[in-house]
Amino acid sequence: MTSKIEKFIARLDKKERLLVKSLLEKLIIRDLVGLDIKKLLGQQELYRLKKGSLRIIFQFTPKDIKIFDIARRSEDTYRNY
């Protein structure tokens, strides 16, 4: 993960950090049942995972998952993707 993502996670309260950790673990093992995942429009293989106000922007690769961003929902959340 990038330092931007690590800094964002560090600023979250304990409950939200545990939530993000749980969501990332589910993504890693590809247990997608019950997760709100949608493909980003206009993008080849980028997806977003939504849980409350948190958003995880990611891409499935054959071997693993590449995380691009973890952020709170705002007008700029999807702008760079």
N, C-alpha and C positions, 0 to 999 in steps of 0.2 A: 504494500500500500504506500501511497505517497505521503509526504509529510503533511500536506494539506488535509488529507483524510484523517491522519493520526491526530492532528491538532483539533479537528472538529470533534472526533470521538472523545478526546480528553476533556473537552469543554462540556460534554453532556453530563447530566446527573447520573447517578448509579443505575437507576431503573432503566433509563434510555440506553446506557452503555450495554447493559445486559440484553436489552431488546435487539440492539444492533448486532451484538455477538451471536445471538440466537438466529437472527435472520441470515447472517453471513454463513453460519454453520449449515443451515438448511440449503443455501445456494451451493455451497461447496459439495455437499453430498447429493445435490440435485433433487432434494425432496421439496417439490414445488407445490404440493397439494395444499390448498388453503391460502396461498400467497397471492396478493394482488399484483400480478406481473403483466405488463403490456409492452409491446414492441413500440419503439419511438417512431413516429411518422417521419418519413423521408430519410430514414437511416437504414443501412443494410442489416446490421446484426446487433444494434444497441437496444437494450431493454431497460425498463425502470421497474423497481419494486417499491410499492407504496405501503406504508404502515403509519397511520396517523398523519402527522405533518412531516415525517421523515421520508426521504427519497434516496434510493440507491440506484445509480446508473451503472450498468454493467454490460458485459458481452460474454456470451458462452464461447469458449474455445474447445477444440477436441479434447484437450487434456485437463483444463481447469476453467476458472472464471476470472475475467479481468475486470476489476472494479475501477471505474473512472471517477466516481464522485459519490459522496454521501453528504446530504445537505437537508436543510429544512425547506419546505415548499415556499417558493417566492416567485415573483414575476421573472426572475433571471435563472431559475433552476434548470430549465431545459435549453436555454438560449445558446449555449456553447456546443450543443450536440445536435 
